[in-house]
Amino acid sequence: MKKALKDIKEASKSADFIELRIDYLKRPDLKRLLSSSSVPMIVTNRAQDEGGHFKGTEEKRLSSLKKAIDLGAAYIDIELSHYIKLEKKRTKIIVSYHNFYETPINLKEIYQKILAKKADIVKIACKANNKKDVKRVIKLLESSRKDMIGICMGEIGKITRLHPKNYLTFACLNTAEGSAPGQFTIDEMLL
């Protein structure tokens, strides 16, 4: 908890948004964490099969997202594969898809499935294995009429993180604390 509060304070100096990865915390005090900064926070409790670290039951994982909504979190991120309809109140819902191995052929189908969930923001994050993968994600991002985060993970896909059509991009405090391959640090983003 202490480290999370310290990281929030540090990120608040330059970030427009802060992703609060509660799946990395043993006993997160959501109320305290959310009130520790005026910067809008994205509460994420990522499932293990989507690259996260949450070790409890699915019921507890989803309960923590509901609690974040009740506490007034600006955003929550819920995976398409684990989606349940949540009473969102003022919180914006990011429905996300992650693939750490490839950029699937059916990107448009995945995009449509996310739209069908009435997401406020669509997030698709895939591993780019070649330049064609990068081009496909950029094409989808550029054609989106919905707020979207479209990124390719890995070195070859870093350029997608800087695309101006992205609703936001993710940066870590330092290279040791990145949550996905190819993330920039805050210092790199501010150059």
C-alpha positions as CSV (number, residue, x, y, z in Angstrom):
1,M,0.0,0.0,0.0
2,K,2.8,2.4,0.9
3,K,4.5,1.9,-2.4
4,A,1.2,2.3,-4.3
5,L,0.6,5.6,-2.6
6,K,4.1,6.8,-3.3
7,D,3.8,5.8,-7.0
8,I,0.5,7.6,-7.2
9,K,2.1,10.8,-5.8
10,E,5.0,10.5,-8.3
11,A,2.7,9.8,-11.3
12,S,0.4,12.7,-10.3
13,K,3.2,15.2,-11.1
14,S,3.0,14.5,-14.8
15,A,0.2,12.0,-15.8
16,D,-3.2,12.9,-17.2
17,F,-4.5,9.6,-15.9
18,I,-3.3,7.0,-13.5
19,E,-3.9,3.3,-13.9
20,L,-4.4,1.7,-10.5
21,R,-3.5,-1.9,-10.9
22,I,-5.1,-3.4,-7.8
23,D,-4.3,-6.9,-8.9
24,Y,-0.7,-6.1,-7.9
25,L,-1.7,-5.3,-4.3
26,K,-2.4,-7.7,-1.5
27,R,-5.0,-5.7,0.4
28,P,-5.9,-2.5,-1.5
29,D,-7.7,0.2,0.4
30,L,-9.5,1.5,-2.6
31,K,-11.0,4.5,-0.8
32,R,-7.6,5.7,0.3
33,L,-6.0,5.0,-3.0
34,L,-8.7,6.8,-5.0
35,S,-8.6,9.8,-2.7
36,S,-4.8,10.2,-2.8
37,S,-4.8,12.2,-6.1
38,S,-6.9,14.5,-8.1
39,V,-5.7,12.9,-11.3
40,P,-8.5,10.6,-12.8
41,M,-7.8,7.0,-12.1
42,I,-8.4,3.8,-14.1
43,V,-9.0,1.0,-11.7
44,T,-7.9,-2.3,-13.1
45,N,-8.0,-5.7,-11.4
46,R,-6.7,-7.8,-14.3
47,A,-7.5,-11.5,-14.5
48,Q,-4.5,-13.9,-14.8
49,D,-5.6,-15.2,-18.2
50,E,-5.4,-11.6,-19.4
51,G,-1.9,-11.0,-18.1
52,G,-2.9,-9.9,-14.6
53,H,-1.9,-11.0,-11.1
54,F,-5.2,-11.3,-9.2
55,K,-5.3,-14.6,-7.3
56,G,-8.7,-14.6,-5.7
57,T,-12.1,-15.7,-7.0
58,E,-13.8,-14.1,-10.0
59,E,-16.5,-12.9,-7.7
60,K,-14.0,-11.0,-5.5
61,R,-12.2,-9.6,-8.5
62,L,-15.5,-8.2,-10.0
63,S,-16.6,-7.0,-6.6
64,S,-13.5,-4.8,-6.3
65,L,-14.5,-3.2,-9.7
66,K,-18.0,-2.6,-8.4
67,K,-16.6,-1.0,-5.3
68,A,-14.4,1.3,-7.4
69,I,-17.5,2.4,-9.2
70,D,-19.3,3.0,-5.9
71,L,-16.3,5.1,-4.7
72,G,-16.4,7.3,-7.8
73,A,-13.5,6.0,-9.8
74,A,-13.2,7.9,-13.1
75,Y,-12.7,4.7,-15.1
76,I,-12.7,0.9,-14.6
77,D,-11.1,-1.5,-17.0
78,I,-12.9,-4.9,-17.5
79,E,-11.9,-7.6,-19.9
80,L,-14.1,-8.6,-22.8
81,S,-13.6,-12.3,-21.8
82,H,-14.8,-11.6,-18.3
83,Y,-17.4,-8.9,-19.0
84,I,-20.4,-8.5,-16.8
85,K,-22.7,-5.5,-17.0
86,L,-22.0,-3.2,-14.2
87,E,-24.1,-0.2,-12.9
88,K,-21.6,2.4,-13.9
89,K,-23.0,5.6,-12.3
90,R,-20.5,8.3,-13.4
91,T,-17.6,5.9,-14.0
92,K,-16.6,5.3,-17.6
93,I,-16.2,1.7,-18.6
94,I,-13.2,0.5,-20.6
95,V,-13.8,-2.9,-22.1
96,S,-10.5,-4.4,-23.0
97,Y,-9.1,-7.3,-25.1
98,H,-5.5,-8.4,-24.6
99,N,-3.5,-10.9,-26.6
100,F,0.2,-11.3,-25.6
101,Y,1.0,-13.7,-28.4
102,E,-0.3,-12.3,-31.7
103,T,-2.5,-9.8,-33.4
104,P,-5.6,-11.9,-34.3
105,I,-7.0,-11.9,-37.8
106,N,-10.5,-11.0,-36.5
107,L,-9.7,-7.6,-35.0
108,K,-12.9,-6.0,-36.4
109,E,-15.0,-8.8,-34.9
110,I,-13.4,-8.3,-31.5
111,Y,-14.0,-4.5,-31.8
112,Q,-17.7,-5.2,-32.6
113,K,-18.0,-7.5,-29.6
114,I,-16.6,-4.7,-27.4
115,L,-19.0,-2.2,-28.9
116,A,-21.9,-4.6,-28.2
117,K,-21.1,-4.4,-24.5
118,K,-21.8,-0.6,-24.6
119,A,-18.2,0.3,-23.7
120,D,-17.4,3.9,-23.2
121,I,-13.9,3.2,-24.4
122,V,-12.7,0.3,-26.5
123,K,-9.3,-1.1,-25.7
124,I,-7.5,-3.6,-27.9
125,A,-3.9,-4.5,-27.0
126,C,-2.1,-7.2,-29.1
127,K,1.4,-8.5,-29.6
128,A,2.8,-7.2,-32.9
129,N,4.9,-9.9,-34.6
130,N,5.4,-7.9,-37.8
131,K,4.7,-4.5,-39.4
132,K,1.4,-5.8,-40.9
133,D,0.1,-6.3,-37.4
134,V,1.0,-2.7,-36.5
135,K,-0.8,-1.5,-39.7
136,R,-3.9,-3.5,-38.9
137,V,-4.2,-2.1,-35.4
138,I,-3.6,1.5,-36.7
139,K,-6.2,1.0,-39.4
140,L,-8.8,-0.1,-36.9
141,L,-7.9,2.8,-34.5
142,E,-8.2,5.3,-37.3
143,S,-11.6,4.0,-38.4
144,S,-13.1,3.8,-34.9
145,R,-16.0,6.2,-34.2
146,K,-15.8,5.3,-30.6
147,D,-13.1,6.4,-28.1
148,M,-10.5,3.8,-28.4
149,I,-7.1,2.7,-27.1
150,G,-5.4,0.6,-29.8
151,I,-1.9,-0.6,-29.0
152,C,0.6,-3.2,-30.2
153,M,2.8,-4.7,-27.5
154,G,6.5,-5.3,-28.1
155,E,9.2,-3.2,-29.6
156,I,7.8,-3.4,-33.1
157,G,4.5,-2.0,-31.9
158,K,5.7,0.9,-29.8
159,I,4.8,3.4,-32.4
160,T,1.1,2.6,-31.9
161,R,1.3,3.9,-28.3
162,L,2.0,7.4,-29.7
163,H,-0.8,7.5,-32.3
164,P,-2.9,10.6,-31.9
165,K,-6.2,8.7,-32.2
166,N,-5.6,6.8,-29.0
167,Y,-7.9,8.0,-26.2
168,L,-4.9,7.7,-23.9
169,T,-1.6,5.8,-23.7
170,F,0.0,3.9,-20.9
171,A,3.4,4.8,-19.5
172,C,5.2,3.3,-16.5
173,L,7.1,5.1,-13.9
174,N,10.3,3.2,-14.8
175,T,11.2,0.3,-17.0
176,A,11.2,-2.2,-14.1
177,E,7.5,-1.4,-13.4
178,G,6.0,-1.8,-16.8
179,S,2.9,-4.0,-17.1
180,A,3.2,-4.8,-20.8
181,P,6.1,-5.2,-23.3
182,G,6.9,-2.0,-25.2
183,Q,5.6,0.5,-22.7
184,F,7.3,3.9,-22.6
185,T,8.2,5.4,-19.3
186,I,6.7,8.7,-18.2
187,D,10.0,10.4,-18.8
188,E,10.2,9.1,-22.3
189,M,6.7,10.3,-23.0
190,L,7.5,13.8,-21.8
191,L,10.6,14.3,-24.1
